[in-house]
Amino acid sequence: MAKENGKVAGTIGLMNKGNGLCILKKFFVYEPYRGKPHNLGQQLYGVFLEFAKLHGFSRI
């Protein structure tokens, strides 16, 4: 979850389905944080991919 001034700006979630499979869930970014200069969606997705790799998921 990403926050600014205590308010949610965007979030992304991962659900473990077992056997190396995970599902991307609850991915949203409020409009003011989409695209430049924030690129919050790209940042959240990057964190999601790093987390999935670190925890051994091979399929999304």
C-alpha positions in Angstrom: 0.0 0.0 0.0 1.3 3.5 -0.9 0.2 6.5 1.2 0.7 10.2 1.0 -0.1 12.4 4.0 -1.7 9.4 5.7 -4.1 8.8 2.8 -4.0 5.8 0.5 -2.7 6.6 -3.0 -2.6 3.1 -4.3 -2.4 -0.6 -3.4 -1.5 -4.0 -4.8 -2.1 -7.4 -3.4 -0.9 -10.9 -3.9 -2.9 -14.1 -3.2 -0.9 -17.4 -2.8 -2.6 -20.2 -4.7 0.1 -22.8 -3.9 2.5 -24.7 -6.2 4.4 -21.5 -7.1 1.3 -19.7 -8.4 0.1 -16.4 -7.1 -2.7 -14.0 -8.2 -2.4 -10.3 -8.4 -5.3 -8.8 -6.5 -6.6 -5.3 -5.5 -4.4 -3.3 -7.9 -5.4 0.3 -8.0 -3.9 3.8 -8.1 -5.9 6.9 -7.5 -5.9 9.1 -10.6 -3.6 11.9 -9.3 -0.8 9.4 -8.8 -1.0 7.7 -12.2 1.6 8.5 -14.8 4.2 11.2 -14.5 5.6 12.4 -12.2 4.6 9.7 -9.7 4.3 6.6 -11.8 2.9 4.9 -8.8 1.4 2.0 -10.7 4.8 1.0 -12.1 6.4 1.3 -8.7 3.8 -0.9 -7.0 4.0 -3.5 -9.8 7.8 -3.6 -9.5 7.5 -4.2 -5.7 4.9 -6.9 -6.4 7.2 -8.7 -8.9 10.2 -8.4 -6.5 8.1 -9.8 -3.6 6.8 -12.7 -5.8 10.3 -13.6 -6.9 11.8 -13.4 -3.4 9.1 -15.7 -2.1 9.5 -18.3 -4.8 6.5 -17.7 -7.0 7.1 -18.8 -10.6 3.6 -18.0 -12.1 1.4 -15.0 -11.7 
